[in-house]
Amino acid sequence: MSEKTGMDRFSRRAILRSALSAGAAALAAPAFAQSAMDDVINAPRRGNWDDQFDARASRGAVSVTSNNPVLGPGSVQNMQQAVAQYQMIVANGGWPNVLPTSKPLQIGAVDSTVQALRQRLIVSGDLSRDAGVSNSFDSYVDGAVKRFQARHGLPTDGVMGEYSMKAINVPADTRLHQLQTNLVRVQAMSGDLGRRYVMVNIPAAYVEAVEDGRVVLRNTAVVGQITRQSPILNSKIYQVILNPYWTAPRSIIQKDIMPLMRKDPTYLEKNNIRLIDGRGNEVSPSTIDWNAEKAPNLMFRQDPGRINAMSSTKIDFHNEHAVYMHDTPQQGVFNKLMRFESSGCVRVQNVRDLVVWLLKETPGWDRQQIERVIAGRQNNPVKLSQEVPVYFVYITAWSAKDGVVQFRDDIYQKDGAQELALQTTTGIERGSPDDDLLPMQ
């Protein structure tokens, strides 16, 4: 190998490392000046995936993870910069479509479609232009795909499966419109949110606990399904209930529990749900006509315990929608790609971490005490000594101060473009209330 060739390869790797750390810098450059692209395409020794391995490139998704909150000081400016970047991309012709292939596009693949994939990733700033435009899906492309997947809330497996392909082929002007729509939403939340606050981003299906402008916890969540949407709201968390009772809303009694009781008369007993009348007396399920058109005017209350719909914890805040945040006995729901299947409330993974953070300024409630009470299986409401603001927001596109532009599925179809509602348009598997042990929040 000549000295010149060796220096060329070293230079290309050095530029790639710099581009991966700078992320959005490539985004701001004119997307595809043809002469520059010709230089890249015609660069020597391009195309063999096995001699272009770079460990840092293969970990592209890592650079997307940060402790920068979606909302807060500078969020509007960050969004405006993202809008400007995508305006430039659109002005330069957008990005190419990536055609589906008969075999999976993943590391080691050699296919003419990879050229378009490389160009697409270069335009959006996920792949360094120095990586070239060959037919080979090498480690650089693998890292870029993982970064793209992380920015779009997809599993970071580096495989261009069905949903990654759908997301990557959303046109640039549609993404620009999505950013502009969400800029208005971010502007509406640009005031003082509080020193400590909780944000539930519904389309992202996760919860951020923010303290002093920094995300200290980010928890995966399950939010409302399309027909039972989680509401947009601003409130304050005032109490945490350890080992809560669960009281079924009338809508769930009518829509879910009544039909289940017709199928299985022992359903309430199996799930520790008691019927309570207006005087506080327990009523036997056998006395109820479950084939009646309307549900009985009784309280359906589930005892605390492992199979309780809220499991160990309920987080209360004032709101007119009667929704709350809670634990769940069905932890497998957090492993799903599309987590839009509750009846409006928000299930929180690792909710005890969030509870510890909420109660850390409430004397006498450290983690050890919280765990002791939960283990005792006794209902125990705990008032926060200082209420914590909570915000349910609907933000499908954002850019924090790290400059990484993120997009999510427009699950409730509020952004005005059908191709952004991927769950609806592609038939992504979605759960139903029956997926849980109980058909509830």
N, C-alpha and C positions, 0 to 999 in steps of 0.2 A: 504493500500500500504506500502510495507516495505521501510525502509530507503535506502537500497541498490538500490531498483528499482527507488525510487525517485531521488537518486543521478545520476543513469544512465540516466534518462530522462533529468535531468538538464544539465548533461555533454553533451549529444547529442545536445541539443538546443544551448548551448554555442559554441560548435564546429561549428554548422551550421552558426551561426551569423558571426563567424570569417571567415568561408569559403566564405560567400557571399561578404564580404568586400574585401577579398583577391583575389577573382575571378580566376585569371589565375594560382594561386599557385597549385590548384588541377590538372591543366593541365600538369604540369611538372612532376608529380609523375608517376611511372609505372602504366599503365592503369588498368590492371586487374590481379594482382597476385591472383591465385585462393584461397589460404588460407585466404588472407585478405577478399576476397569477401564472402567466406563461413562464416567468423565471422560476416559480416554485414547482410547477408541473415538470419542467425540463431539468430540474436539479439532478445531478449525477447520483447514482447508487440509491435510487428510491424504489421501494416496492417489496423488499424482502422483510416480512414481519419479524422473522426470527433474529435479524441483526439490528433491529430498532427497538430493543427492549429498554425501558427506563422505569425503574421502580417507582419514582416519584410521579411519573405520568399515570401509572396504573392506579394511583390512589387519588384520582381527581375529585372524587366526591367529598373528600375530607375538607377541602378548602371552602365548601359551601356551608359547613356547620360553624356557627359562631354564637356568641352571647349577645349579639346585637338585637334589640327588640324591634318588632315591626313598627310599633308606634313610639312616639316620644320626640324629644328635641331633635330637629333636623330631618324628621321623617318626610316632610313635604318637600324639602330641598332634594333629598335623596330620590324621591319619586320624580321630581322634575328633571333631574339628571338622567334617569332611566328613560323617561319620555323622549328627551333630546337624543339619546343614543339610538333609540328605535326609530325616531324620525329620520336619522341619518341612514339607518339600514334600509328603510323603505325607499328613501330618495335614491339610493344606490341600486335599486332593483330587487331588494328583498333577498330571499334565499331559495335555492332549488328544492324541488320535491325529491324525496327519497322513495324510490319505487319498492314495493314489497318483493321479496325473493322467495323461492321455493325452499331454500335452506336457511337456517338461522344465521343472522349476521352477528358474529361474535369473534373474539380473538382467535386468530388462526385462519379465518375465512378469507378467500380470495374471490372477489366478485366485482364486476364492473359497477355495481350499485355503490360500492364503498367510495368511489370517487365523489359521487353526489353527497354521500354522507359526510365525507371530509369537508367538502365545500360548505355544507350546511352548518357544521360545527365550527368552522373557521369564522363564518359570518357572525354567529352569535357569541363568539369569544370563548367557546369551550375548548377549542383546539388551536394551538399555535399555527400560524400560517407557515412557519418553517417546517412543520411536519410533512408538508407535501400533499399531493393529490394523486395517490396511486390506487390500485385495486386491492391492496392488502389491509386487512383489519389487524393492525399491529397494536403494541402496548400503548402507543400514543392515542390511537383511536379508542381503545378500551378505557383509558383514563378520561378522555373527553366525553364519551358516552355516559360514564358513571357520573361525571359532573353534571351533564345535562339532565340525567334522571333525578339526581338529588335536587336540582333547581325546580323540577316539576313534580316533586312529591312521589316519585316512582321508585320501586325497588332498585337499588344501585348494584345490579348484577352484571352490567356491561353487555347485556344481550338486547339487541333491537327486536324485542317481541312486539306483539300486536299493539299494546297500549303505548309503548315508547314510540312506535312508528306513527301512531295516530297523533301523538303530541308533537312530534318533530315536524309533521307536515301541516300544522296550523300555519296559515300564511303570516308573513311578517306584519302586514297592515292590520290583521286581526289582533295580533299581539299588541301592536301599538294602541289600538282602540281600547283593548283591555286595560292597559296601563293608564290611559287617560281617564277611563271610567273609575278606576280605583284611586287615582289621584284625588278625585272629588271626595271619595270616602275617607281618605287619609286626612285631607284638609279639614273635614268635619270633626276629626278626633285630634286636632293639633294643639289643644289647650293643655293645661296642667292636669295630668292624669293621676298625680299623687306620688309620694315617695316610694310607696309599695303598692302594687296593684296586680290584678290577675286579668289576663286577656285570653278569651276563647276565640280563636279564629275558626269560624264554622267551616268554610270550604277547605281549609288546611287540616281540619280535624285534629287540632292540638291545642294545648293550654300553655301559656307562658306565665310564669311568676316573675315579675320584674321588681327589682329593688335598686334604687339609686342609679337608674338608667341602664341597668345591666340585667340580662336574663339569668336568673339563678337556678331556675328549673324550667324544663320544657317537657311536658307530658303528652304522650299520645292520647287521643280521645276518640269517643264515638259520639256523634251528634245526630240530630233529627233527620229522618228519612224525608224524601221529597214530599210525601203526602202528610207528614207530621213534622214540620220544620222547626228547628231551634230558632227562637226569636232574636232579633237584634235588640240589645238593651244595655243600659248603664245602671248599676246598682252598687250596693255595698254588702259584702259578706259580714254577717253579724254573729253567726254561730256555726259550730260544727257539732253534729250529733254522732256520737260513737255508739255502735250497735243500734241503729235506728229501727223503728217500726216503719213499715211501708203501707201507705194507704192508697188504694187504687183510685185514680180519677174516674169520673163517671164515663168518660169516653172509652177508657180501656175496659171497664166492666161491661159496657154495652157491646163494643166491637170485638173484644177478645175473650174475656172470661166467660160470658154467657155461652158462646158457641163451644168453648172447650168443656164446659160443664155438661153440655148435651152429649158430647162424645165420651166423656169420662166423669161420672158423678163423684169420683173420689179425688178429683183434681185439687180442690181447695184443701182437703185434708193432707194430701201428699205434700203440698207446698206451705203448710202451716199458716193458712189464711183463715181468719175467723170472721164471722158475720156479726156485727154489733148494731143493735137498734138505737133509737134516739135516747133511750134511758140508760144506755151503757150495758145492756144485757146481751149475752151471746145467743145467737139464733142458730138452730141446726140447719145445715144446707138441705137436709131431706124434706124440710117443710116448704121449700121454695119451688115454684113452677118455673123450671129453667127453659121451657118452651114458650114462655110468655113473650110478647112483643117487646116489652120494656123490662129493664133490669129492676130488681127490688130496690126500694128506697132504704138501703142499709149501708153501713160502712164495711168495706172489705179491707181488713187490716191484717198484714202479715207480721208474725212475731220476729224479733231479732234472731239472727243466727247465720250459719254459713250459706244457706240457700235463700236468704232474704234478697230481694231484687236489688237492694243497695249494699248488700254484704256488710262490710264493717263500718261504713261511713256515709254520712250525708252532709253536704255543705249548703247552708241556707243563705239566701239573700232576698230582699224584698223585691217582688215583681208581680205584675198583674197576670202573668202567663202561667203561674204556678209551676215553674220549672226550677230545677236545682242541679247541682253537680253531685256525683256519687260514685261509690265503688260498684263493682259487679262481681257475682260469683262466676261469670262466664269470661274468663280472662283471654280465651282464644279469639274473641272478637277484635282484640287490638292487633292481631297479626294479619288482618285483612287489608287489602289494598284500598278499597273504598269503604270507609267506616261511617256510613250514613244510614243508620238503621234503628235509632232510638225513636221514642215518641215525643221528642222535643228536649228532654233533659240531656245532660252531658255526662257520660261515663268517663272516668279518668283512670288511666293506667298508673300504677304506683302512687295511688292517691294518698297513701300515708305520708309519703315525702312532702306532698303539698300541704297536708294537715299539719305536719311538724313546722313547716315554714309559716303557715297562717297563725299558729299558736305560739310562736317563739317569743312574742312580746306579751303573752298572757301568762302571768306567774303560776307556777305549779304544774305546767303542762309541757314537760320535756318529752322526748321520744319514749323513754322508759315508762313514764306514767301513761302515756297514750296506749302503748302496747299492753300494759297491765289491764287497763280498763277494757280494751277490745277482747282480750283473752277471757274476761269474766262474763261476756255475753249479756251484760245488763245495759239497758238503754240509759244513755248518759249525755244530755245536752251540755255543751260547753260554750259560754258566751265569750266572744273575743273582747279583750280589754280595749282594743282599738280596731274599729271596723276597717276592712280592707276593700277598696274599690274593685269592682269587677265589671268587665266590658265584654259583651258578646258582639263581635263584629263580623262583617262579611267582606273579606278582602281576598280576592283571587289573584292579585298581582301586586308585588311590592319590591322595594329595594331598600335595604338598611344601609347603615353607614359604611359597611364593607364593600358596597358597590355591586354585590351579587344580585342580579334580577331574578326573582322567583315567580313562578306561575302555578296555579292550582285549577282543578276542574271546577267549572261553574255549575255546581251541583243543583242549585235552585234556579238556574237559568235567569239570572238577573243582569248579565252583562250584555245581552242583546245580540249574541252571535251563537247560532246553533252548534257550530263545531267546537265551541268551548265547553259544552255540556257533555263531556265524553262518556260519563256513566250512562246517560240517557241514550245517546246516539250509537254507542258501541255495544250496549248490552252487557256491561261489566257486571259480574255477579254481585248482587246486592242482597243482604239479609232481609229477613222479615221479623216481626215481633216473635214469631214462633221459634226462631233460632235460639232464644234464651230459654232458660228453665221456666221463666215466667214471661208472659207476653206484655212486658211493661217497659217503663222508662229505661 
